[in-house]
Amino acid sequence: MLTSPVGRFRLLALAEAVSWAGLLIGMFFKYVVVGNEIGVKIFGPIHGAIFVGYVLVTLMLAQRWDRRTLVLGLVASIPPFGTVVFERWANRTGRLTEAPSAQTSKD
């Protein structure tokens, strides 16, 4: 899964959404419930690192995609869970198909 840009993209799209959920839960506890900011301190940096990874792997796929798809992929990282929605759409429309691997023929 992690050996190809598409596999890394799929993993980071899901991880970005999960880290968003953790950060949102942390913010809920910080600002609404108890004022405890431990969740934000934990999930903030995790989400930030995964966000950067998602953007980088999306840019790695830019050579396969048209400009519109690339922009949609980058914009999907902003709203919570947008990366999962984009990943499913890109997969359904064939934008995440694996490139055929070069096979050597044996004579």
RAHUWO-V188825 format. One line per field, one symbol per residue. ss: DSSP state (2 for helix, 1 for strand, 0 for the rest). phi: phi as a letter, one per 30 degrees, with the letter a starting at -180 (. if undefined). A space follows every 10 residues. Layout:
ss: ???
phi: ???
//
This chain:
ss: 0000222222 2222222222 2222222222 2220000222 2222222222 2222222222 2220002222 2222200000 0222222222 2200000000 0000000
phi: .ddbeddddd dddddddddd dddddddddd cccbidcddd dddedddedd eddddddddd dedccddddd ddddddddde iddddddddd ddcidcdddd ddccccc
//
